[in-house]
Amino acid sequence: MIVVDTNVIIRVITKDDLDQTRLAVDFLSRAGTIWISRVVLLEVGWTLRSRYKYSPEAVNQALSMLVALDQAQVEDAETVQQALRYHGTGMDLGDAFILAFAPEGSTVYTFDSDFVRRGREQRKTVPVQEVAAGVFGKG
């Protein structure tokens, strides 16, 4: 099993450097099982959005295809799939991962009202609340 850095995956997806793309494709085709961490997935998503101006839908499609590869072994694969489903509804990728990986019985607090709204739409057992004065009895 091998672990690859974000930039190897970015080369394969974007094909922005032909020499590195050829090397990456050749390397990965012979590599066997590739372990992909959730951090790498978040970095890939962030890089595609910020540097390559991919739409959220295109980011979700690229990540979904990546985690579905037969040779990919994804860290916490079921939870990552849940995060990608949340992201597919329009939730920010980082927020989707936060909500998906939040422990059952916890509450997520944020200043982001869009995250609160989208988190509530998901009907998950982990509520998303807006941080407000006095939330812990102080105010």
C-alpha positions in Angstrom: 0.0 0.0 0.0 1.2 3.5 -0.7 0.1 7.0 0.5 0.1 9.9 -2.0 0.3 13.6 -1.4 -2.4 15.9 -2.6 -0.3 17.2 -5.5 -0.1 13.7 -7.1 -3.9 13.5 -7.2 -4.2 17.1 -8.4 -1.9 16.3 -11.4 -4.1 13.4 -12.4 -7.4 15.4 -12.1 -6.3 18.7 -13.6 -3.6 17.5 -16.1 -2.0 21.0 -15.7 1.6 19.7 -15.9 1.8 17.1 -18.7 5.1 15.6 -17.6 4.0 15.2 -14.0 0.6 14.0 -15.1 2.2 11.2 -17.2 4.4 10.3 -14.3 1.5 10.3 -11.8 -0.8 8.2 -14.0 2.0 5.7 -14.7 3.0 5.5 -11.1 -0.6 5.1 -9.8 -1.5 2.5 -12.4 1.3 0.3 -11.0 0.9 1.2 -7.3 -1.7 -1.3 -6.1 -3.7 -0.1 -3.2 -3.6 3.7 -2.5 -4.5 4.9 0.9 -6.2 8.4 0.8 -6.6 10.3 4.0 -9.5 12.7 4.7 -7.0 15.5 5.0 -5.8 14.8 1.4 -9.4 14.8 0.2 -10.0 18.2 1.9 -6.8 19.6 0.4 -7.8 18.3 -3.1 -11.2 19.9 -2.8 -9.8 23.2 -1.5 -7.1 23.3 -4.2 -9.6 22.5 -7.0 -11.9 25.3 -5.8 -9.3 28.0 -5.0 -6.6 27.5 -7.5 -8.4 25.8 -10.4 -11.8 27.5 -9.9 -13.8 24.3 -10.1 -17.4 24.6 -9.2 -18.6 22.9 -6.0 -20.4 20.4 -8.2 -17.2 19.6 -10.2 -15.2 19.2 -6.9 -17.8 16.8 -5.5 -17.8 14.8 -8.7 -14.0 14.6 -8.7 -13.8 13.6 -5.1 -16.6 11.1 -5.5 -14.9 9.5 -8.4 -11.6 9.4 -6.5 -13.0 7.6 -3.4 -14.9 5.1 -5.7 -11.7 3.9 -7.4 -11.1 0.1 -6.8 -7.5 0.7 -5.7 -8.4 3.5 -3.3 -8.6 2.8 0.4 -10.1 5.9 2.0 -9.7 6.8 5.6 -13.1 6.5 7.3 -14.7 5.7 3.9 -18.3 5.6 5.1 -18.1 8.9 6.9 -16.3 10.5 3.9 -19.1 9.3 1.7 -21.6 10.9 4.1 -19.6 14.2 4.0 -19.6 14.1 0.2 -23.4 13.6 0.2 -23.8 16.6 2.5 -21.5 18.6 0.1 -23.6 17.4 -2.8 -26.6 19.2 -1.3 -24.7 22.5 -1.4 -23.0 22.5 1.9 -19.4 23.8 2.0 -16.9 21.0 1.8 -15.2 21.8 5.1 -18.6 22.1 6.9 -19.7 18.8 5.4 -16.6 17.1 6.8 -17.1 18.8 10.2 -20.7 17.6 10.4 -20.1 14.1 9.1 -17.2 13.5 11.5 -18.8 15.1 14.6 -19.4 12.5 17.3 -23.0 11.4 17.9 -24.6 13.3 20.7 -22.4 16.4 20.2 -23.5 19.8 19.0 -21.6 21.8 16.4 -21.3 25.5 17.1 -20.5 28.1 14.4 -20.9 31.7 13.4 -21.8 30.6 9.9 -25.6 30.9 9.5 -25.5 29.0 6.1 -23.8 26.1 7.9 -26.6 26.2 10.6 -29.3 26.2 7.9 -27.8 23.5 5.8 -26.8 21.4 8.9 -30.4 21.5 10.1 -31.7 20.5 6.6 -29.6 17.2 6.8 -31.7 16.0 9.8 -28.6 14.5 11.4 -28.5 13.6 15.1 -25.8 16.2 15.5 -27.4 19.6 15.6 -25.7 22.7 14.2 -26.2 25.8 16.3 -25.1 29.4 15.9 -22.8 30.7 18.7 -24.7 33.3 20.7 -24.0 35.3 23.9 -25.1 33.4 26.9 -25.1 30.0 25.2 -23.3 28.4 28.2 -25.0 30.4 30.9 -22.6 33.4 30.7 -23.6 36.5 29.0 
